[in-house]
Amino acid sequence: MHNDDCCKPHRRSFLAAMAGMTATGLTAAGSGAAAQTAAPNFYADPVNPALPKGSMKLDASRAALVVVDPQIDFMSPQGKAWPVVGESVTEHNVVPNLGRLFAAAKAAGIVVAISPHHYYPWDHDWKVQGPLEVFQHEVGVFDRSGPYTVDGFSGSGADFLPEFKKYIEDGKTIICSPHKLYGPQANDLPLQLRKQRVDQIVLAGMLANMCIESHCREFLEQGFEVAVVRDAIAAPKFPEGDGYLAALINFRYMANGLWTTDETIRMLQKT
């Protein structure tokens, strides 16, 4: 079982090392795509795209806003992952944009669902882990003491961002069981949406290149239409690369829609 106290010094040193690499790694990596992150239009769509844009038209009668991981550890300066995600969260205005999306979705009366990420003590004993899993477990992201207790949950990194609680805890928002890696295959989100006759998804949250992309891919495979809100998502920046850019490229290839918050709100207001 995971011993939180004994691992805290290791977590601090691990996170400090990651933050240090993030601060210097993208430029130290040399020229090329990573070094261009300072360019003002680095994330702009190509001037002459080869692929057509997605043709999804929002239909409120069968649509849901799905927000992944709207939690303190990812979206607050007090969060454990902030040193590696904070730059992206800030530059894309993710928190205020998500707040606007929540408000517009509620006003339009569409289904709103949350796919949270929680880790319990036994999850830290996994024998098979990928690089980001190791990072999250080392840092202690989304840690809870157990599935049947809320001891220590309120205000912890696993809790929802305070700005969003009035929308999430209104008794109408669907709060799904936690996903464990990146996609919704292990939680009840697809079931909950099907039970509401939802087949269109407006997708936002964290992390763009991991959980958002994995949710997008799974829902596409299940026959849903999926639009990603491009300025309501963010991702880590490591020496390995800019996760937001990696996701954005793939969404241009496969999402049924790649919208801004403003575009999404205008569509919701017309419903």
N, C-alpha and C positions, 0 to 999 in steps of 0.2 A: 504494500500500500504506500501511496505517496506521502512522504514526510515533508510538509511545507516548510517548517522551520529550518531543517538542516539544508534545504536547497536554496534558501533565500540569498545567501552570499553568492552562490554559483549563478543564480538567475540574474543578480545585479551585474555581475561581471560579464555574463553572456550578453545581456541587453546593452551594456555600455560598449562592448566590442562591436555589436551590430550597428548601434547608432553611430559610432565612429566611422565604420566602413561606409555607412550610408551617406554620411556627410561628405566623404571624399571619393567614394568608389566610382560614382558615375563619371566624374571628370578625370579621375586617375586612370580609368580604363582606356583613356586615349581618345583618338578621334573616332568618328563613326556615329552610329545612331545614339548611343548613350551620351556622348559628349554634346549632342545637340539639344539636350533638354532645356537649356536656357533660351532657346529660340522662341520668340513670341507665338509663332504659329505652328509649333512643333506637333500639336495634336490635331491640326486642321485637316479636314478631308482633302483628298487629292483634287487638284484643279481639273484634271481630265481622267476621271475614274473609268476603269474598264468594266466594272460591274454595275448593274442598275441598283438603285436604292430600293429598300424594302417597301412593300406596298400596303402594309397593315393599316387599316382604318379602325379607329377605336369605336367599339360598340359597348356602351355602358351596361347593357342588359346581360352581357356575357363576359365582362372584364373584371380583373382584380388587380389591385396594386399589391405587389409582393415585395416586401423589404427584408433583406437578408442581413443579419447581424447588426442591428441598430443599437449597439452596446457600447458601454463606456470604454472598454479596452481598445476598441478600434476608432472611436469617434471623439474622444475627449483628451485634452492634454494630460489629464490624470490617468489615462489608460496605459496599460503595460506595453502595448504595441505602438504607442504614439511616436517614439523616436524613429520608427521606420515607415509609418503611414501618415504621420501628421502633415508632412509637406504636401502630399497628394490630396488629403482631405481638405486642407486649407486652400490650395490653388484652384480647386474645382468647386469651392463653396458648398461642399456636400451637406453639412449640417443645416444651414438655412434652406438649401434647395429641398432637402428631404422634408423639412418642416412645412414648406409650401406644398409639396406633393401630398403629404398626409392631409392637410387642410382641404385641398381641392378634391381629393378622393372622397373624403367624408361629406363635403358639400354636394358632390355629385351622386352620393348614395351607392357607390360601387363597393364590392367586397374588398376588404383590406386584410392581408395576412402577413404574419411575421414568421420567418424561418430563423430561429435563434441558434446559437452555437454554445453548447455547454460541455465542460469536461468534469468528470467525477474522479475521485481518487484512483479508481482502478484503471481509468483510461491512461494514466501515466505509466502503467506497467505494460503497455503494448510492446510486443516483441518485434513488430514490423512497422516501420515508420518511414515516411518520406521527409525530405529536408524541412519543409515548412511545418510539418507536424512536430519535428524535433524542436524547432524554434519556439513554437507555441507552448509546448510542454515545459521547456526550459524556463521560459519567461513566466509561465503561469497564467496565460491568457484564458479568460472565460472559466476559471476554476470555480466549482461549487462543491459543497461538502457532501451532496447526495441528491438524488432525484426526488426524494420524499420529504425534504426539509428545506426551509428557506433561511436557516440560521446563517447569518453573515452575508446573505444575498443582497439585501437592500444597500445600494450605494457602492457595491463591489464592481469590479471590472466586468462581471458577467451580467450585471443589471442593465436595463435599458437607459439610454441617455435621458436625463430629466426633461429635456425639451420635448421629447416625444411621448412622454407617459400619458398626457391627456388624450392622445389619440389611441395609443396602444391599450391602455387600461380603461377603456370606456365601456367594456362589457359587450362590445360588438365585434371588435377586431379579433380575428382568429390567431391565436398564439399556438403555433405548432410545437410538437415535440422536437427536441434538438437534432440537427444534423451533426454528424460526427467528423466527417472529413470535409467535403466541399459541396456535394450535390444533395438533392432531396431524396435520394434512393432509400435512405435509412430512417426518414421521418415521415410524418403523416400529411405533409403538405399537398402532394398530388391528390390524395383521397379527399381532403377537406375542400379543395377547389372543385373536384368533380362533383361532390355532394351539393355544391352551390351552382352547378351547371356552368362553371367558368371554363372557357377555352381560349381566352385572350389574357395575356399576362403583361403588365407593365412592371418591369423589373428594376430595382434599385438597391443600393446598400454596399456591402463590403464582402470580400475583397474582389476587385474587378476581375483580376485574372485567375482567381481561384474559385471562391464560392459563387460569385455572380456568373462567371462563365460556365461553371459546372451545372448550376441551376438552369441556365439558358439551354445548354446542350441537352440535358435530360428532358426538359419540357418540349423542346423541338422534336426529340425522338418519340415523345408520347403524342404528338399531333397538335400541341398547343401552338397558337401564334404568340410570339414573344417580341416585345419592344423593350430595349434597354434605354434607360435615361442616362445619357452620357455624362452629364454634370451632376449626377446624384450617386456616383460611384467613385471609388478611389482604390489605390493599391500601394503596396510597399515599393520602395526604391532601394534596391540592393546593388552591389557591384555586378551581380548576375544580370541586372537589367531593370528597366522601368516596367513594373507590372501593369500599370494603367495603359501604356502604349501597346503592350502585348495583347491585352484584352481588346482594346479599341480596334486593332487590326482584325482580330478574329470576328468581332461583332459586325464589322463592315462586310465580312464574307457571309455570315450566316443568320444574323438577327433579322426578323421580319420588319423591325423598325429600329432606328437609332435616333432617338429624339433628345431635345434639350428639355429642361424643366419648363421653360416658358411655352414651348410647343405642346408639351403634355398637358399643361394647365389650360391652355386655350381649347384643346380638344375636350377636356373634361367639362369645361364651362359651357360647351355647346350641347352637351348631352341632356 
